[in-house]
Amino acid sequence: MKTAIITDSTSYIPETLRKEWNIYMIPLNVVIGGESFKEEMDITAEQFYEEVQNEQKLPTTSQPSIGQFVELFEDLSKEYDAAICILLSSGISGTYQTSVAAGKMVDGLEVFSYDSEISCAAQGFYVMAASRLAREGMEPQNILKKLDELKATLRAYFMVDDLDHLKRGGRLSGAQAFVGNLLQVKPLLHFENKVIVPFEKIRTKKRALKRIEQLFSEDYQKGIPLQAAIIHANRPQEASDWMEELKNQYPETEFQISYFGPVIGTHLGEGALGMTWAKKLF
């Protein structure tokens, strides 16, 4: 069985990798100043952060239309027997549900929609694993079982630089944001039950990053080979410096740098930093 691998733009897999592994991508949208842009196609992360610096109003985001999924599925049915769609958490977007609905509307292609229950580089771990397994000829149901195994080992923590974005997005009350900024609180966040929730409140950025390192170290010491990604919102140098420190401490871990693109960056704000890791399957 020939299986196509599909993801959405919030996995932030570079175009070069998508082409190399034949990964298909459905973009989400970000609306800035009344103009809609397809993420990773019409606007880059760098362009997004530059644009929003001059905007008074917070950008908004929207999911792909069901028509986009149907059109892609119909095209793929000419070449593939099945498709696995690995999508951002159903707790923060309706993209997964749209994929499920679209899959029922197309003949000639068996569609398996997979809720990553997360986003960004962590979602990308699933996509890259599925792509390798599909290339090896593994059946879709067995690929999904492998993804579930990966999910059991996956962790992701991130901190925001400015609580106002979380407040304006409905994640924090005004009082919490005011007090947090006053005290330089850098809340550590993570995904729990498919939604973003606070993990711990920490006073400074330096301590927040050290706490993430501590959480990573606890898993590293279990002796399981790990892959990890540093994720940043327009802070490439900070991300690079942090990764080099970690590579020196944990030379056996495969590190990469990724980013919070326009859609996720809208909700976290510029300056956010995070780290995700999971068992290395290959």
N, C-alpha and C positions, 0 to 999 in steps of 0.2 A: 504493500500500500504506500502510495506517495503522499506525504503529508506536508502541507504548507504551514509555516509559522508566522503568526501575525501578532503585532503588539500595537499599543498606542504611543503617541509621542512622549508621554510622561515617563517612559522608561529611559529616555535620553541616551539611546544607543547611537553612537556616531554613524553618519551615513556610510562611511567607508566600511564599517563592520557590518551594517545591514546589507550592503551589496555583496560583501564577501560571503556572508552566510545565507544570502537569499531570504532575508527577513522582510516581511511586508509591514508597513506602518500606516495606521490611521491617525490623523492629527486631531487633537483637541484645539479649541479656539480661545484666543484672548482678545478682549475688546478694550482698546485704548483710545480715549478721546472720541468715542463713537465709531471708530473704525475696527473691523474685525480682521484678525490675522490668524492663519493656520500655523500653529506652533511647529517649529522645526522645518517649515517650508517657506512661509512668508516672512518670518521674523526669527532671528537668532536670540539666544540668551543675552548676548552682549548688547544687541540693539534694544532689546526689551528694557534692560536696566537703565540704559541711557535715555530712552523715551520717557519712562515713568518718573525720572527725576524732575521733569518739567511739567508733570501733571499734578493738579490739585486733587483730582478725584481718583480714587483707587480703581485700577482696571477690574474688569469682570471676566469670567471664564464661562465657556459652554462646551458641552460634549458633542461628539460627532453625530450627524443625523443617521437615522436608520437607513436612508438611501445610500449613504457612503459605504456602509457595511454590505448591503445587498449587492451593490455594483461590484465591489471587490470580490465577494464570494462567487458571484456569477462568472467573473473573469477567471478566477482560480479554478473553477469547476471544469474548465477546458483542459487543464493540465494536471490537476491534483484529484485524489480520491477523498482526502480529508484535510481539515484545517484546524489548528489549535490556536485560539485567540487568547493571549495572555495580557490581561488588562489591569488597570489600576483599581484600587480597592472599591468595591461596591458601596462602601460606607461613606465615601466622599464624592462619588460621581455615579451617574446612571449609565456610564459607558458599557459596563459589563451587561446590564440588563438589556440594553439596546442590541448588543451583539447576540445575546440569546434569542431575542425576538427575530432578528434578521436571519439567523441561522435556520429558523423554521420556515422561512419564506423562499428558500433556494433549493432547487432539486439538483441532484448530481454531485453534491459535496456534503460530506458528513462534518458538521461543525461542532467542535468542542470548545466552549467558552470557559476560560479558567480565571477565577477571581484570585489575583495575587494577594489580596487583602493588604496591599501596601502600595508603594509607588517608587519612582526614580530608580537609582542604581540597583536597589534591592529587587525591584521588579525585573530589571535587566538581567540579574542572575538567572531567573527562571527562563527568560527568553533565550539567552545564550546556551543554557543547558538543553533546552528543548530543540534548538537548532542543531546542535551536535548529535543528539539522539535521533532526530528525524533523518539526518544525513546518513546515519548508520543503518537506517531502515527499520528502526523500532516502531512497533504498532502504537497508535495514538493512546490507547488505554494504558499501555505500559509507560509511555512518556509521562502521562498524568500522575501515575504512581510515583515515578521518580521525582516529579515536582513536589509532591506531597512530602516525600522524604527530605527534600531540600528545605521545605517550609518549616519542618520541625527544628532545624538548626539555625534558621535565619534570625538575625537581630538587627535592629536599626534604631539609633538615637540621634537626635538633632536638637540644636539650640537656636533660638532666634535672637537677633541683635536688637530688634525694636519691637516691643510688645504691642505697639499701636496697630500693627497689621493684624495681629490675632484678635485684638479688641474690635476692630472695624469689620473683621470677618465673622464676628459672633463667637469667637473662641474664649474671650475673656471679658469680664465686666469692666466698665470704665474705671471703677475704683481699684480693681486689681491691677489694671495696666498702669494707673497713676502711681500707686504704691510700689509696684515692681520697678518702674523706671527710676523712681526716687531712690530706691535701695540698690539699684544696679542688679536686680534679680535677672538671671539668665535661666529661664525654665528649660529643663531637659524634657523633650517630648518624645513620644513613640506611638506606634500603632497598637491599639488593643481593641479586639472585637471589631476590626475593620475601620476604626475611626482614630483620629489623632487626639491623644489625651496627654496631660502632664504626667511625667514620670517622677521627677524631683525638681525642687526649686533650689538653685545654687546662686551664690551671690555675685560671682564674677565669671567672665568668659574663660579665663585661664583655669579656674577650678572646674568649670563645666566640661571643658575638653579633657582635663585630667580624669574626671569621673567617667567619661566615655572610654578613655584608655583603660581604666580599671575594670570596667565591665568587659571590654574586649579581652584583657589579660586573663580574666577568670575562665573564659571559654578556650583561649589559647592553651592554657595549662592543662586542659583535658586531653591534649595530645591529638586532637582531630585536625587534619590539614584544613586550613581556612583560606578563603578568598575574601578580600575586603575592598571597600571603596570609600574614599573621602569625598564628600559632596559639599559643594559651596554655592552660595548665591552671590556671584560677582566678586569673589575673593580668591582669585586663582593663586596668588602668591602665598597667602596664608595656608591654603589647601596644600600647595606643593611643599612648603616648609614642614607642615605637620606630617605629611606622608613620609618625607625623608627621615624625620625623627623615628617614626614608627617602623620603617623598613630597617633601620639600624638595630632597633630593639627586637624585632620579630622577622628575621631574615627568611624564615621558612614560609612566611605568608605572602601570597600574591596580592599586591596592592595596585589600585588604579585610582584615577581622579575622575569624578563626574561632577554634575552640577544640578542645581535647582533651576529649571528652565522657566519660561514665562508663566505657564499655568500654575505650577506649584509655587513659584516665586511670588506670584500675586498674593498668595495666602501667608507666606512666611516672611516676605520682605527681604530686601537686600541685606547682606551680611550674615545670613543664616549659615551655619556650618553643621555638618553631621557626619556620621560614619555608619556603614552597614557591613555586615559580614555573615558568612554562611559556610557550611561544609564545602570543600572543593571536590567536585565530582570527577574532574578530569586532570 
